[in-house]
Amino acid sequence: MPGFAQTDDTRAATGGAQTLEDILARQRGEVVDDSAMRAATGDPDSAAGIAEQLGTLGGASDPDLWRALRYGSADITVSSRSPAAGVIIQDGGMEWLQFREGPLAHYGGYLLLGMIAVLVLFYLTRGKIRIDGGASGQTILRFNAVERFGHWLMAGSFIVLAVTGLVMIFGRLALIPLLGKDVYAPIANVGKWAHNNLAWAFMAGLAIVIVVWIADNFPNKHDLKWLAKGGGLFSTGVHPPAKKFNAGQKIIFWSVVVLGVSISLSGLSLLFPFELPMFAKTFVVLNATGLPQLFGFGELPTVLGPHQEMQLAQAWHGIVAFVFMAIIIAHIYLGSVGMEGAFDAVGTGEVDVQWAKEHHALWYEETRGAASRDAPAEPAE
């Protein structure tokens, strides 16, 4: 075969082309030695003379050309000025699609359903967490207007992002067979627009929440006592003391910060295609730590094509999103039907005094003490 390095392995039977075993191995995700194919992109110096048979074809056949396109070594010119327009064939697209419609969708769906099942079981066994001492009828300010605005800006946009993201992930797998393409198409178009634009509201709300609450979410010695008693969530009448945020809420806060920043970065990469590559640089840092090698992944690739960067960003965006949604489902449960009086904190901003004493005794004492110090002195008789 012109321009193809002959080998003495089983590929000799195919003239150097891929064998069926090569193709099956690629489908199984195994590493295939394709160095010979990468190099077999034609050799003009070995071309037949113009007057000879096939001479006008030069030194590269059609298979040579397609191999060059596939491995990104072809000398091509495209009319489009868009980023990465010169990439004509990109094998990784199939691997990404199989991950998106396979492990990501299936395990992500199981995670959400599993979290809902756990919460239902918890509610059936524990019931709603009541105010043990009964509502006092008196209230105390827990969150001011700025805190509540930041919370709801982030929470409201997150819910829309979660729903529209699930519509896109499960569209082909579940919604199109259920609703039909004609019904699904406008829903997907509106969802995509909402997903792209409400991402900015989510990032703004995340920034506000970080600024107003980060000082109260650093760990302290009381958190260990709270965790040791399970926060009193599993026992009636058990109320470990806590400041403005207990250990459980701090775990939620830092999860929101880490996952929120991560999903925002990958989201920005997707909003501006090919403009914000981040995984090649990240892999360089990870390789330097030795963690990928320790867990058997070997050296992560540090040279990635533009489409590979986008596919990794989309895959990571989906993984983080499913974990994020599972955590927020638990947060929504405890902040609404799971605990009496909890929703008032982000609803009106005022919570019942007895609720504050039971769930955030240290914060209540600090707040009451500060209020007493700030109160005007009674005039002398």
GINORMO-V431181 format. One line per field, one symbol per residue. ss: DSSP state (a for helix, b for strand, c for the rest). A space follows every 10 residues. Layout:
# GINORMO-V431181
ss=???
This chain:
# GINORMO-V431181
ss=ccccccccca aaaaccccca aaaaaaaccc ccccaaaaac cccaaacccc ccccaaaccc caaaaaaaaa cccccccccc cccccccccc caaaaaaaaa aaaaaaaaaa aaaaaaaaaa aaaaaaccbc ccccccccbb bcccaaaaaa aaaaaaaaaa aaaaaaaaac aaaaaaaaac aaaaaaaaaa aaaaaaaaaa aaaaaaaaaa aaaaaacccc aaaaaaaaca aacccccccc ccccccaaaa aaaaaaaaaa aaaaaaaaaa acccccccaa aaaaaaaaac aaaacccccc cccccaaaaa aaaaaaaaaa aaaaaaaaaa aaaaacccbc cccaaaaccb bbaaaaaaac aaaaaaaaaa aaaacccccc c
